[in-house]
């Protein structure tokens, strides 16, 4: 059996553009973040954005926020991917995209 592992940095935007379906394998636990955890996660993201008056980085882009590693598994070129690690964060991000905050 041949396994290939690739590591790369990406944005949430590019992740959602690349995959139209995120599957949660049966061995994963259910979504279980308490309000304390997702509020902390949301506040961290908001605080990382800074203010409109803050200068851009040397590369000319705005600041990025590292949400941690995610482990995804699937065939190269597939539109669907299995979420092995990062389910809780990915679920919160998806909820935020569809909420009215």
VOGU-3710 file (C-alpha; in Angstrom, 3 decimals, decimal comma):
1> xxxxxxxxxx> 0,000/0,000/0,000  1,404/3,394/-0,979  0,611/6,488/1,083  1,552/10,007/0,055  1,571/12,864/2,525  1,721/16,509/1,558  1,872/19,502/3,821  0,954/22,995/2,716  -0,349/26,263/4,019  -3,628/27,533/2,657
11> xxxxxxxxxx> -6,435/29,917/3,477  -9,944/29,010/4,524  -11,140/30,670/1,327  -8,946/28,429/-0,827  -9,905/25,356/1,193  -13,607/25,989/0,558  -12,939/26,744/-3,115  -11,007/23,499/-3,576  -13,429/21,143/-1,813  -17,199/21,307/-2,023
21> xxxxxxxxxx> -17,754/18,533/0,503  -16,074/17,867/3,838  -16,837/14,384/5,127  -16,510/13,499/8,790  -15,315/9,878/9,132  -17,347/7,619/11,416  -14,444/7,346/13,890  -14,600/11,099/14,620  -16,339/12,304/17,750  -19,441/14,450/17,436
31> xxxxxxxxxx> -19,187/18,228/17,349  -18,803/19,187/20,986  -17,259/22,606/21,429  -18,726/24,467/24,382  -19,572/28,163/23,946  -16,387/29,031/25,843  -14,213/27,425/23,131  -15,941/28,822/20,070  -16,192/32,296/21,644  -12,446/32,201/22,341
41> xxxxxxxxxx> -11,774/31,020/18,781  -13,964/33,772/17,298  -12,406/36,453/19,520  -8,908/35,300/18,527  -9,810/35,629/14,840  -11,404/39,059/15,321  -8,443/40,310/17,387  -5,995/39,097/14,744  -7,677/41,257/12,114  -6,500/44,439/13,796
51> xxxxxxxxxx> -7,907/47,824/12,977  -8,303/49,617/9,678  -5,492/51,979/10,741  -2,873/49,236/11,154  -0,325/49,063/8,347  -0,196/46,094/6,019  2,641/43,614/6,299  5,882/44,057/4,343  4,523/41,796/1,602  1,576/44,157/1,132
61> xxxxxxxxxx> -0,996/41,700/2,404  -3,102/41,944/5,496  -2,306/39,857/8,562  -3,123/36,156/8,630  -4,398/34,124/11,553  -3,074/30,595/12,068  -6,050/28,420/13,032  -3,929/25,360/13,618  -3,196/22,296/11,614  -5,872/20,259/9,905
71> xxxxxxxxxx> -5,456/16,738/8,638  -7,452/15,994/5,511  -7,517/12,738/3,593  -8,667/12,044/0,065  -7,760/11,469/-3,537  -5,847/14,161/-5,394  -8,224/16,218/-7,500  -11,314/15,049/-5,612  -13,996/17,626/-4,766  -14,691/15,830/-1,464
81> xxxxxxxxxx> -12,267/15,346/1,414  -12,322/13,527/4,774  -11,598/15,635/7,857  -9,293/13,563/10,069  -8,296/16,425/12,383  -9,726/19,944/12,603  -13,433/19,077/12,589  -14,333/21,334/15,531  -12,595/24,402/14,040  -13,949/23,743/10,554
91> xxxxxxxxxx> -17,470/23,369/11,950  -17,224/26,673/13,853  -15,915/28,453/10,752  -18,797/27,040/8,687  -21,327/28,130/11,330  -19,812/31,620/11,357  -20,079/31,919/7,564  -23,790/31,190/7,718  -24,618/33,188/10,844  -25,703/36,785/11,147
101> x> -22,955/38,168/13,372
//
